């Protein structure tokens, strides 16, 4: 199983749509979930570091380049799985 961590909030995220702690809240959530996921034998793929500096017009949609990297990361994870 693979746990995909949350992306960071973009700098242009509309006021009131993100927690007042912003990316700190996302980071704390990710850190809390990391231990839980690993204890339940999940592999963890963090999207926070990938998206924290990504430019986005609305703070949510990171665009094709980020989506392509995310897809490549998942494909690389899938290629490491044992096949039957």
PDB file of N, CA, C and O in Angstrom, chain B, residues numbered from 101:
ATOM      1  N   UNK B 101       0.851  -1.179   0.000  1.00  0.00           N
ATOM      2  CA  UNK B 101       0.000   0.000   0.000  1.00  0.00           C
ATOM      3  C   UNK B 101       0.890   1.233   0.000  1.00  0.00           C
ATOM      4  O   UNK B 101       1.993   1.229   0.547  1.00  0.00           O
ATOM      5  N   UNK B 102       0.391   2.269  -0.619  1.00  0.00           N
ATOM      6  CA  UNK B 102       1.123   3.523  -0.732  1.00  0.00           C
ATOM      7  C   UNK B 102       0.289   4.647  -0.153  1.00  0.00           C
ATOM      8  O   UNK B 102      -0.869   4.822  -0.534  1.00  0.00           O
ATOM      9  N   UNK B 103       0.862   5.409   0.759  1.00  0.00           N
ATOM     10  CA  UNK B 103       0.208   6.595   1.307  1.00  0.00           C
ATOM     11  C   UNK B 103       0.802   7.814   0.631  1.00  0.00           C
ATOM     12  O   UNK B 103       2.007   8.052   0.715  1.00  0.00           O
ATOM     13  N   UNK B 104      -0.046   8.594  -0.045  1.00  0.00           N
ATOM     14  CA  UNK B 104       0.393   9.847  -0.656  1.00  0.00           C
ATOM     15  C   UNK B 104       0.136  10.978   0.319  1.00  0.00           C
ATOM     16  O   UNK B 104      -1.009  11.241   0.687  1.00  0.00           O
ATOM     17  N   UNK B 105       1.198  11.646   0.737  1.00  0.00           N
ATOM     18  CA  UNK B 105       1.055  12.771   1.644  1.00  0.00           C
ATOM     19  C   UNK B 105       0.435  13.958   0.948  1.00  0.00           C
ATOM     20  O   UNK B 105       0.410  14.012  -0.281  1.00  0.00           O
ATOM     21  N   UNK B 106      -0.065  14.908   1.709  1.00  0.00           N
ATOM     22  CA  UNK B 106      -0.740  16.063   1.113  1.00  0.00           C
ATOM     23  C   UNK B 106       0.253  17.023   0.463  1.00  0.00           C
ATOM     24  O   UNK B 106       1.405  17.118   0.885  1.00  0.00           O
ATOM     25  N   UNK B 107      -0.206  17.737  -0.572  1.00  0.00           N
ATOM     26  CA  UNK B 107       0.645  18.783  -1.142  1.00  0.00           C
ATOM     27  C   UNK B 107       0.626  20.016  -0.244  1.00  0.00           C
ATOM     28  O   UNK B 107      -0.263  20.177   0.592  1.00  0.00           O
ATOM     29  N   UNK B 108       1.601  20.866  -0.425  1.00  0.00           N
ATOM     30  CA  UNK B 108       1.653  22.122   0.317  1.00  0.00           C
ATOM     31  C   UNK B 108       0.602  23.081  -0.226  1.00  0.00           C
ATOM     32  O   UNK B 108       0.142  22.941  -1.359  1.00  0.00           O
ATOM     33  N   UNK B 109       0.231  24.050   0.592  1.00  0.00           N
ATOM     34  CA  UNK B 109      -0.643  25.115   0.114  1.00  0.00           C
ATOM     35  C   UNK B 109       0.190  26.075  -0.713  1.00  0.00           C
ATOM     36  O   UNK B 109       1.285  26.461  -0.303  1.00  0.00           O
ATOM     37  N   UNK B 110      -0.312  26.459  -1.860  1.00  0.00           N
ATOM     38  CA  UNK B 110       0.380  27.439  -2.687  1.00  0.00           C
ATOM     39  C   UNK B 110       0.307  28.823  -2.057  1.00  0.00           C
ATOM     40  O   UNK B 110      -0.560  29.092  -1.226  1.00  0.00           O
ATOM     41  N   UNK B 111       1.214  29.686  -2.455  1.00  0.00           N
ATOM     42  CA  UNK B 111       1.260  31.034  -1.895  1.00  0.00           C
ATOM     43  C   UNK B 111       0.042  31.861  -2.276  1.00  0.00           C
ATOM     44  O   UNK B 111      -0.271  32.836  -1.593  1.00  0.00           O
ATOM     45  N   UNK B 112      -0.648  31.499  -3.343  1.00  0.00           N
ATOM     46  CA  UNK B 112      -1.806  32.260  -3.802  1.00  0.00           C
ATOM     47  C   UNK B 112      -3.128  31.672  -3.336  1.00  0.00           C
ATOM     48  O   UNK B 112      -4.180  32.003  -3.882  1.00  0.00           O
ATOM     49  N   UNK B 113      -3.086  30.809  -2.340  1.00  0.00           N
ATOM     50  CA  UNK B 113      -4.305  30.196  -1.806  1.00  0.00           C
ATOM     51  C   UNK B 113      -5.193  31.295  -1.235  1.00  0.00           C
ATOM     52  O   UNK B 113      -4.717  32.165  -0.506  1.00  0.00           O
ATOM     53  N   UNK B 114      -6.482  31.257  -1.564  1.00  0.00           N
ATOM     54  CA  UNK B 114      -7.419  32.282  -1.108  1.00  0.00           C
ATOM     55  C   UNK B 114      -7.524  32.274   0.415  1.00  0.00           C
ATOM     56  O   UNK B 114      -7.484  31.219   1.048  1.00  0.00           O
ATOM     57  N   UNK B 115      -7.656  33.457   0.985  1.00  0.00           N
ATOM     58  CA  UNK B 115      -7.802  33.578   2.432  1.00  0.00           C
ATOM     59  C   UNK B 115      -9.048  32.832   2.896  1.00  0.00           C
ATOM     60  O   UNK B 115     -10.089  32.887   2.242  1.00  0.00           O
ATOM     61  N   UNK B 116      -8.941  32.152   3.999  1.00  0.00           N
ATOM     62  CA  UNK B 116     -10.069  31.431   4.562  1.00  0.00           C
ATOM     63  C   UNK B 116     -10.232  30.013   4.041  1.00  0.00           C
ATOM     64  O   UNK B 116     -11.039  29.256   4.581  1.00  0.00           O
ATOM     65  N   UNK B 117      -9.490  29.631   3.007  1.00  0.00           N
ATOM     66  CA  UNK B 117      -9.616  28.277   2.481  1.00  0.00           C
ATOM     67  C   UNK B 117      -8.552  27.346   3.046  1.00  0.00           C
ATOM     68  O   UNK B 117      -8.627  26.131   2.863  1.00  0.00           O
ATOM     69  N   UNK B 118      -7.586  27.896   3.715  1.00  0.00           N
ATOM     70  CA  UNK B 118      -6.522  27.106   4.341  1.00  0.00           C
ATOM     71  C   UNK B 118      -6.533  27.399   5.838  1.00  0.00           C
ATOM     72  O   UNK B 118      -6.977  28.469   6.254  1.00  0.00           O
ATOM     73  N   UNK B 119      -6.049  26.463   6.649  1.00  0.00           N
ATOM     74  CA  UNK B 119      -5.947  26.764   8.082  1.00  0.00           C
ATOM     75  C   UNK B 119      -5.044  27.974   8.303  1.00  0.00           C
ATOM     76  O   UNK B 119      -4.153  28.242   7.498  1.00  0.00           O
ATOM     77  N   UNK B 120      -5.271  28.693   9.381  1.00  0.00           N
ATOM     78  CA  UNK B 120      -4.464  29.900   9.608  1.00  0.00           C
ATOM     79  C   UNK B 120      -2.986  29.567   9.793  1.00  0.00           C
ATOM     80  O   UNK B 120      -2.132  30.436   9.620  1.00  0.00           O
ATOM     81  N   UNK B 121      -2.673  28.311  10.147  1.00  0.00           N
ATOM     82  CA  UNK B 121      -1.280  27.895  10.277  1.00  0.00           C
ATOM     83  C   UNK B 121      -0.642  27.634   8.914  1.00  0.00           C
ATOM     84  O   UNK B 121       0.580  27.516   8.822  1.00  0.00           O
ATOM     85  N   UNK B 122      -1.448  27.542   7.855  1.00  0.00           N
ATOM     86  CA  UNK B 122      -0.942  27.356   6.499  1.00  0.00           C
ATOM     87  C   UNK B 122      -0.156  26.065   6.336  1.00  0.00           C
ATOM     88  O   UNK B 122      -0.604  24.992   6.741  1.00  0.00           O
ATOM     89  N   UNK B 123       1.024  26.188   5.735  1.00  0.00           N
ATOM     90  CA  UNK B 123       1.841  25.010   5.451  1.00  0.00           C
ATOM     91  C   UNK B 123       2.381  24.344   6.704  1.00  0.00           C
ATOM     92  O   UNK B 123       2.753  23.171   6.659  1.00  0.00           O
ATOM     93  N   UNK B 124       2.434  25.050   7.807  1.00  0.00           N
ATOM     94  CA  UNK B 124       2.851  24.426   9.062  1.00  0.00           C
ATOM     95  C   UNK B 124       1.858  23.339   9.464  1.00  0.00           C
ATOM     96  O   UNK B 124       2.254  22.282   9.956  1.00  0.00           O
ATOM     97  N   UNK B 125       0.565  23.601   9.253  1.00  0.00           N
ATOM     98  CA  UNK B 125      -0.462  22.598   9.557  1.00  0.00           C
ATOM     99  C   UNK B 125      -0.319  21.383   8.649  1.00  0.00           C
ATOM    100  O   UNK B 125      -0.483  20.249   9.098  1.00  0.00           O
ATOM    101  N   UNK B 126      -0.015  21.614   7.382  1.00  0.00           N
ATOM    102  CA  UNK B 126       0.177  20.502   6.449  1.00  0.00           C
ATOM    103  C   UNK B 126       1.375  19.672   6.877  1.00  0.00           C
ATOM    104  O   UNK B 126       1.311  18.443   6.881  1.00  0.00           O
ATOM    105  N   UNK B 127       2.470  20.336   7.237  1.00  0.00           N
ATOM    106  CA  UNK B 127       3.681  19.628   7.657  1.00  0.00           C
ATOM    107  C   UNK B 127       3.419  18.806   8.909  1.00  0.00           C
ATOM    108  O   UNK B 127       3.857  17.658   8.991  1.00  0.00           O
ATOM    109  N   UNK B 128       2.716  19.368   9.886  1.00  0.00           N
ATOM    110  CA  UNK B 128       2.421  18.644  11.118  1.00  0.00           C
ATOM    111  C   UNK B 128       1.538  17.428  10.844  1.00  0.00           C
ATOM    112  O   UNK B 128       1.759  16.359  11.414  1.00  0.00           O
ATOM    113  N   UNK B 129       0.549  17.586   9.980  1.00  0.00           N
ATOM    114  CA  UNK B 129      -0.313  16.460   9.611  1.00  0.00           C
ATOM    115  C   UNK B 129       0.514  15.360   8.957  1.00  0.00           C
ATOM    116  O   UNK B 129       0.359  14.181   9.274  1.00  0.00           O
ATOM    117  N   UNK B 130       1.380  15.753   8.054  1.00  0.00           N
ATOM    118  CA  UNK B 130       2.222  14.779   7.364  1.00  0.00           C
ATOM    119  C   UNK B 130       3.109  14.026   8.343  1.00  0.00           C
ATOM    120  O   UNK B 130       3.253  12.808   8.237  1.00  0.00           O
ATOM    121  N   UNK B 131       3.699  14.727   9.286  1.00  0.00           N
ATOM    122  CA  UNK B 131       4.564  14.083  10.275  1.00  0.00           C
ATOM    123  C   UNK B 131       3.785  13.106  11.155  1.00  0.00           C
ATOM    124  O   UNK B 131       4.286  12.031  11.483  1.00  0.00           O
ATOM    125  N   UNK B 132       2.560  13.478  11.536  1.00  0.00           N
ATOM    126  CA  UNK B 132       1.741  12.589  12.354  1.00  0.00           C
ATOM    127  C   UNK B 132       1.334  11.341  11.573  1.00  0.00           C
ATOM    128  O   UNK B 132       1.360  10.235  12.113  1.00  0.00           O
ATOM    129  N   UNK B 133       0.960  11.513  10.312  1.00  0.00           N
ATOM    130  CA  UNK B 133       0.518  10.394   9.491  1.00  0.00           C
ATOM    131  C   UNK B 133       1.662   9.475   9.088  1.00  0.00           C
ATOM    132  O   UNK B 133       1.445   8.290   8.835  1.00  0.00           O
ATOM    133  N   UNK B 134       2.871  10.005   9.027  1.00  0.00           N
ATOM    134  CA  UNK B 134       4.032   9.221   8.623  1.00  0.00           C
ATOM    135  C   UNK B 134       4.213   8.000   9.528  1.00  0.00           C
ATOM    136  O   UNK B 134       4.359   6.878   9.044  1.00  0.00           O
ATOM    137  N   UNK B 135       4.204   8.223  10.814  1.00  0.00           N
ATOM    138  CA  UNK B 135       4.366   7.118  11.762  1.00  0.00           C
ATOM    139  C   UNK B 135       3.222   6.126  11.700  1.00  0.00           C
ATOM    140  O   UNK B 135       3.449   4.917  11.748  1.00  0.00           O
ATOM    141  N   UNK B 136       2.001   6.617  11.594  1.00  0.00           N
ATOM    142  CA  UNK B 136       0.834   5.745  11.526  1.00  0.00           C
ATOM    143  C   UNK B 136       0.887   4.890  10.266  1.00  0.00           C
ATOM    144  O   UNK B 136       0.638   3.686  10.314  1.00  0.00           O
ATOM    145  N   UNK B 137       1.211   5.515   9.148  1.00  0.00           N
ATOM    146  CA  UNK B 137       1.277   4.780   7.875  1.00  0.00           C
ATOM    147  C   UNK B 137       2.353   3.703   7.925  1.00  0.00           C
ATOM    148  O   UNK B 137       2.117   2.564   7.522  1.00  0.00           O
ATOM    149  N   UNK B 138       3.515   4.057   8.412  1.00  0.00           N
ATOM    150  CA  UNK B 138       4.606   3.074   8.473  1.00  0.00           C
ATOM    151  C   UNK B 138       4.288   1.937   9.446  1.00  0.00           C
ATOM    152  O   UNK B 138       4.639   0.786   9.186  1.00  0.00           O
ATOM    153  N   UNK B 139       3.631   2.249  10.554  1.00  0.00           N
ATOM    154  CA  UNK B 139       3.240   1.196  11.505  1.00  0.00           C
ATOM    155  C   UNK B 139       2.246   0.228  10.885  1.00  0.00           C
ATOM    156  O   UNK B 139       2.153  -0.924  11.309  1.00  0.00           O
ATOM    157  N   UNK B 140       1.504   0.687   9.885  1.00  0.00           N
ATOM    158  CA  UNK B 140       0.528  -0.159   9.201  1.00  0.00           C
ATOM    159  C   UNK B 140       1.060  -0.687   7.875  1.00  0.00           C
ATOM    160  O   UNK B 140       0.295  -1.099   7.004  1.00  0.00           O
ATOM    161  N   UNK B 141       2.384  -0.670   7.736  1.00  0.00           N
ATOM    162  CA  UNK B 141       3.085  -1.248   6.584  1.00  0.00           C
ATOM    163  C   UNK B 141       2.776  -0.557   5.256  1.00  0.00           C
ATOM    164  O   UNK B 141       2.730  -1.205   4.210  1.00  0.00           O
ATOM    165  N   UNK B 142       2.568   0.737   5.300  1.00  0.00           N
ATOM    166  CA  UNK B 142       2.402   1.527   4.088  1.00  0.00           C
ATOM    167  C   UNK B 142       3.750   2.117   3.702  1.00  0.00           C
ATOM    168  O   UNK B 142       4.548   2.470   4.570  1.00  0.00           O
ATOM    169  N   UNK B 143       4.001   2.224   2.421  1.00  0.00           N
ATOM    170  CA  UNK B 143       5.098   3.051   1.946  1.00  0.00           C
ATOM    171  C   UNK B 143       4.548   4.468   1.879  1.00  0.00           C
ATOM    172  O   UNK B 143       3.360   4.661   1.620  1.00  0.00           O
ATOM    173  N   UNK B 144       5.398   5.455   2.108  1.00  0.00           N
ATOM    174  CA  UNK B 144       4.943   6.839   2.160  1.00  0.00           C
ATOM    175  C   UNK B 144       5.609   7.636   1.054  1.00  0.00           C
ATOM    176  O   UNK B 144       6.826   7.583   0.878  1.00  0.00           O
ATOM    177  N   UNK B 145       4.798   8.371   0.312  1.00  0.00           N
ATOM    178  CA  UNK B 145       5.281   9.264  -0.729  1.00  0.00           C
ATOM    179  C   UNK B 145       4.825  10.671  -0.368  1.00  0.00           C
ATOM    180  O   UNK B 145       3.640  10.991  -0.459  1.00  0.00           O
ATOM    181  N   UNK B 146       5.758  11.496   0.036  1.00  0.00           N
ATOM    182  CA  UNK B 146       5.436  12.859   0.446  1.00  0.00           C
ATOM    183  C   UNK B 146       5.375  13.769  -0.775  1.00  0.00           C
ATOM    184  O   UNK B 146       6.292  13.784  -1.596  1.00  0.00           O
ATOM    185  N   UNK B 147       4.294  14.520  -0.884  1.00  0.00           N
ATOM    186  CA  UNK B 147       4.155  15.485  -1.969  1.00  0.00           C
ATOM    187  C   UNK B 147       4.457  16.903  -1.494  1.00  0.00           C
ATOM    188  O   UNK B 147       4.485  17.835  -2.297  1.00  0.00           O
ATOM    189  N   UNK B 148       4.681  17.067  -0.198  1.00  0.00           N
ATOM    190  CA  UNK B 148       4.899  18.401   0.358  1.00  0.00           C
ATOM    191  C   UNK B 148       6.148  19.065  -0.234  1.00  0.00           C
ATOM    192  O   UNK B 148       6.079  20.187  -0.735  1.00  0.00           O
ATOM    193  N   UNK B 149       7.276  18.375  -0.174  1.00  0.00           N
ATOM    194  CA  UNK B 149       8.520  18.977  -0.670  1.00  0.00           C
ATOM    195  C   UNK B 149       8.473  19.246  -2.167  1.00  0.00           C
ATOM    196  O   UNK B 149       9.119  20.172  -2.658  1.00  0.00           O
ATOM    197  N   UNK B 150       7.717  18.444  -2.884  1.00  0.00           N
ATOM    198  CA  UNK B 150       7.567  18.647  -4.324  1.00  0.00           C
ATOM    199  C   UNK B 150       6.777  19.905  -4.628  1.00  0.00           C
ATOM    200  O   UNK B 150       7.059  20.589  -5.612  1.00  0.00           O
ATOM    201  N   UNK B 151       5.790  20.222  -3.797  1.00  0.00           N
ATOM    202  CA  UNK B 151       4.864  21.311  -4.110  1.00  0.00           C
ATOM    203  C   UNK B 151       5.078  22.585  -3.307  1.00  0.00           C
ATOM    204  O   UNK B 151       4.451  23.602  -3.604  1.00  0.00           O
ATOM    205  N   UNK B 152       5.932  22.562  -2.311  1.00  0.00           N
ATOM    206  CA  UNK B 152       6.045  23.735  -1.438  1.00  0.00           C
ATOM    207  C   UNK B 152       6.564  24.971  -2.175  1.00  0.00           C
ATOM    208  O   UNK B 152       6.215  26.094  -1.813  1.00  0.00           O
ATOM    209  N   UNK B 153       7.385  24.780  -3.194  1.00  0.00           N
ATOM    210  CA  UNK B 153       7.905  25.932  -3.929  1.00  0.00           C
ATOM    211  C   UNK B 153       7.326  26.041  -5.334  1.00  0.00           C
ATOM    212  O   UNK B 153       7.771  26.868  -6.130  1.00  0.00           O
ATOM    213  N   UNK B 154       6.339  25.212  -5.637  1.00  0.00           N
ATOM    214  CA  UNK B 154       5.739  25.230  -6.976  1.00  0.00           C
ATOM    215  C   UNK B 154       4.873  26.469  -7.144  1.00  0.00           C
ATOM    216  O   UNK B 154       4.150  26.869  -6.231  1.00  0.00           O
ATOM    217  N   UNK B 155       4.956  27.056  -8.301  1.00  0.00           N
ATOM    218  CA  UNK B 155       4.153  28.225  -8.622  1.00  0.00           C
ATOM    219  C   UNK B 155       2.771  27.767  -9.073  1.00  0.00           C
ATOM    220  O   UNK B 155       2.652  26.882  -9.920  1.00  0.00           O
ATOM    221  N   UNK B 156       1.741  28.362  -8.515  1.00  0.00           N
ATOM    222  CA  UNK B 156       0.379  28.004  -8.869  1.00  0.00           C
ATOM    223  C   UNK B 156      -0.508  29.240  -8.797  1.00  0.00           C
ATOM    224  O   UNK B 156      -0.442  29.977  -7.813  1.00  0.00           O
ATOM    225  N   UNK B 157      -1.333  29.490  -9.803  1.00  0.00           N
ATOM    226  CA  UNK B 157      -2.148  30.702  -9.805  1.00  0.00           C
ATOM    227  C   UNK B 157      -3.201  30.747  -8.705  1.00  0.00           C
ATOM    228  O   UNK B 157      -3.534  31.828  -8.219  1.00  0.00           O
ATOM    229  N   UNK B 158      -3.737  29.584  -8.300  1.00  0.00           N
ATOM    230  CA  UNK B 158      -4.816  29.581  -7.309  1.00  0.00           C
ATOM    231  C   UNK B 158      -4.450  28.901  -5.995  1.00  0.00           C
ATOM    232  O   UNK B 158      -5.285  28.810  -5.096  1.00  0.00           O
ATOM    233  N   UNK B 159      -3.222  28.427  -5.873  1.00  0.00           N
ATOM    234  CA  UNK B 159      -2.810  27.784  -4.633  1.00  0.00           C
ATOM    235  C   UNK B 159      -3.175  26.327  -4.538  1.00  0.00           C
ATOM    236  O   UNK B 159      -2.874  25.687  -3.530  1.00  0.00           O
ATOM    237  N   UNK B 160      -3.818  25.774  -5.558  1.00  0.00           N
ATOM    238  CA  UNK B 160      -4.239  24.380  -5.526  1.00  0.00           C
ATOM    239  C   UNK B 160      -3.746  23.581  -6.717  1.00  0.00           C
ATOM    240  O   UNK B 160      -3.161  22.512  -6.542  1.00  0.00           O
ATOM    241  N   UNK B 161      -3.964  24.067  -7.897  1.00  0.00           N
ATOM    242  CA  UNK B 161      -3.670  23.324  -9.122  1.00  0.00           C
ATOM    243  C   UNK B 161      -2.237  23.627  -9.549  1.00  0.00           C
ATOM    244  O   UNK B 161      -1.932  24.724 -10.016  1.00  0.00           O
ATOM    245  N   UNK B 162      -1.366  22.632  -9.380  1.00  0.00           N
ATOM    246  CA  UNK B 162       0.062  22.844  -9.564  1.00  0.00           C
ATOM    247  C   UNK B 162       0.522  22.703 -11.005  1.00  0.00           C
ATOM    248  O   UNK B 162       1.654  23.063 -11.326  1.00  0.00           O
ATOM    249  N   UNK B 163      -0.319  22.196 -11.864  1.00  0.00           N
ATOM    250  CA  UNK B 163       0.017  22.140 -13.275  1.00  0.00           C
ATOM    251  C   UNK B 163       0.569  20.804 -13.736  1.00  0.00           C
ATOM    252  O   UNK B 163       0.755  19.869 -12.958  1.00  0.00           O
ATOM    253  N   UNK B 164       0.821  20.757 -15.035  1.00  0.00           N
ATOM    254  CA  UNK B 164       1.218  19.528 -15.699  1.00  0.00           C
ATOM    255  C   UNK B 164       2.585  19.043 -15.229  1.00  0.00           C
ATOM    256  O   UNK B 164       2.777  17.841 -15.051  1.00  0.00           O
ATOM    257  N   UNK B 165       3.530  19.944 -15.026  1.00  0.00           N
ATOM    258  CA  UNK B 165       4.882  19.520 -14.656  1.00  0.00           C
ATOM    259  C   UNK B 165       4.893  18.800 -13.313  1.00  0.00           C
ATOM    260  O   UNK B 165       5.537  17.760 -13.175  1.00  0.00           O
ATOM    261  N   UNK B 166       4.196  19.334 -12.334  1.00  0.00           N
ATOM    262  CA  UNK B 166       4.140  18.697 -11.019  1.00  0.00           C
ATOM    263  C   UNK B 166       3.364  17.385 -11.117  1.00  0.00           C
ATOM    264  O   UNK B 166       3.761  16.392 -10.508  1.00  0.00           O
ATOM    265  N   UNK B 167       2.273  17.364 -11.865  1.00  0.00           N
ATOM    266  CA  UNK B 167       1.494  16.134 -12.033  1.00  0.00           C
ATOM    267  C   UNK B 167       2.329  15.050 -12.702  1.00  0.00           C
ATOM    268  O   UNK B 167       2.224  13.876 -12.346  1.00  0.00           O
ATOM    269  N   UNK B 168       3.150  15.434 -13.662  1.00  0.00           N
ATOM    270  CA  UNK B 168       4.010  14.468 -14.336  1.00  0.00           C
ATOM    271  C   UNK B 168       5.038  13.873 -13.372  1.00  0.00           C
ATOM    272  O   UNK B 168       5.282  12.666 -13.393  1.00  0.00           O
ATOM    273  N   UNK B 169       5.632  14.702 -12.539  1.00  0.00           N
ATOM    274  CA  UNK B 169       6.602  14.205 -11.551  1.00  0.00           C
ATOM    275  C   UNK B 169       5.904  13.278 -10.551  1.00  0.00           C
ATOM    276  O   UNK B 169       6.450  12.234 -10.193  1.00  0.00           O
ATOM    277  N   UNK B 170       4.708  13.647 -10.102  1.00  0.00           N
ATOM    278  CA  UNK B 170       3.963  12.788  -9.187  1.00  0.00           C
ATOM    279  C   UNK B 170       3.684  11.431  -9.836  1.00  0.00           C
ATOM    280  O   UNK B 170       3.860  10.390  -9.202  1.00  0.00           O
ATOM    281  N   UNK B 171       3.254  11.443 -11.082  1.00  0.00           N
ATOM    282  CA  UNK B 171       2.979  10.192 -11.793  1.00  0.00           C
ATOM    283  C   UNK B 171       4.244   9.350 -11.933  1.00  0.00           C
ATOM    284  O   UNK B 171       4.203   8.131 -11.765  1.00  0.00           O
ATOM    285  N   UNK B 172       5.360   9.995 -12.238  1.00  0.00           N
ATOM    286  CA  UNK B 172       6.623   9.260 -12.361  1.00  0.00           C
ATOM    287  C   UNK B 172       7.025   8.647 -11.026  1.00  0.00           C
ATOM    288  O   UNK B 172       7.550   7.534 -10.994  1.00  0.00           O
ATOM    289  N   UNK B 173       6.787   9.354  -9.924  1.00  0.00           N
ATOM    290  CA  UNK B 173       7.118   8.827  -8.604  1.00  0.00           C
ATOM    291  C   UNK B 173       6.279   7.582  -8.298  1.00  0.00           C
ATOM    292  O   UNK B 173       6.797   6.601  -7.765  1.00  0.00           O
ATOM    293  N   UNK B 174       4.996   7.620  -8.631  1.00  0.00           N
ATOM    294  CA  UNK B 174       4.128   6.467  -8.391  1.00  0.00           C
ATOM    295  C   UNK B 174       4.543   5.299  -9.287  1.00  0.00           C
ATOM    296  O   UNK B 174       4.582   4.157  -8.831  1.00  0.00           O
ATOM    297  N   UNK B 175       4.853   5.572 -10.550  1.00  0.00           N
ATOM    298  CA  UNK B 175       5.288   4.507 -11.454  1.00  0.00           C
ATOM    299  C   UNK B 175       6.586   3.879 -10.956  1.00  0.00           C
ATOM    300  O   UNK B 175       6.745   2.660 -11.015  1.00  0.00           O
ATOM    301  N   UNK B 176       7.511   4.696 -10.469  1.00  0.00           N
ATOM    302  CA  UNK B 176       8.751   4.147  -9.906  1.00  0.00           C
ATOM    303  C   UNK B 176       8.458   3.270  -8.694  1.00  0.00           C
ATOM    304  O   UNK B 176       9.086   2.225  -8.521  1.00  0.00           O
ATOM    305  N   UNK B 177       7.514   3.681  -7.855  1.00  0.00           N
ATOM    306  CA  UNK B 177       7.140   2.864  -6.703  1.00  0.00           C
ATOM    307  C   UNK B 177       6.526   1.546  -7.171  1.00  0.00           C
ATOM    308  O   UNK B 177       6.849   0.486  -6.636  1.00  0.00           O
ATOM    309  N   UNK B 178       5.647   1.609  -8.163  1.00  0.00           N
ATOM    310  CA  UNK B 178       5.017   0.408  -8.685  1.00  0.00           C
ATOM    311  C   UNK B 178       6.050  -0.560  -9.285  1.00  0.00           C
ATOM    312  O   UNK B 178       5.906  -1.777  -9.173  1.00  0.00           O
ATOM    313  N   UNK B 179       7.082  -0.011  -9.916  1.00  0.00           N
ATOM    314  CA  UNK B 179       8.087  -0.880 -10.532  1.00  0.00           C
ATOM    315  C   UNK B 179       8.924  -1.635  -9.492  1.00  0.00           C
ATOM    316  O   UNK B 179       9.565  -2.632  -9.823  1.00  0.00           O
ATOM    317  N   UNK B 180       8.922  -1.171  -8.252  1.00  0.00           N
ATOM    318  CA  UNK B 180       9.659  -1.850  -7.198  1.00  0.00           C
ATOM    319  C   UNK B 180       8.869  -2.968  -6.532  1.00  0.00           C
ATOM    320  O   UNK B 180       9.426  -3.733  -5.745  1.00  0.00           O
ATOM    321  N   UNK B 181       7.588  -3.072  -6.834  1.00  0.00           N
ATOM    322  CA  UNK B 181       6.768  -4.097  -6.223  1.00  0.00           C
ATOM    323  C   UNK B 181       7.097  -5.465  -6.780  1.00  0.00           C
ATOM    324  O   UNK B 181       7.441  -5.609  -7.953  1.00  0.00           O
ATOM    325  N   UNK B 182       6.986  -6.467  -5.923  1.00  0.00           N
ATOM    326  CA  UNK B 182       7.147  -7.848  -6.391  1.00  0.00           C
ATOM    327  C   UNK B 182       5.954  -8.194  -7.266  1.00  0.00           C
ATOM    328  O   UNK B 182       4.813  -7.881  -6.926  1.00  0.00           O
ATOM    329  N   UNK B 183       6.216  -8.829  -8.372  1.00  0.00           N
ATOM    330  CA  UNK B 183       5.119  -9.244  -9.247  1.00  0.00           C
ATOM    331  C   UNK B 183       4.907 -10.740  -9.127  1.00  0.00           C
ATOM    332  O   UNK B 183       5.828 -11.490  -8.800  1.00  0.00           O
ATOM    333  N   UNK B 184       3.697 -11.158  -9.392  1.00  0.00           N
ATOM    334  CA  UNK B 184       3.408 -12.585  -9.280  1.00  0.00           C
ATOM    335  C   UNK B 184       3.190 -13.195 -10.645  1.00  0.00           C
ATOM    336  O   UNK B 184       2.933 -14.395 -10.750  1.00  0.00           O
TER     337      UNK B 184
END
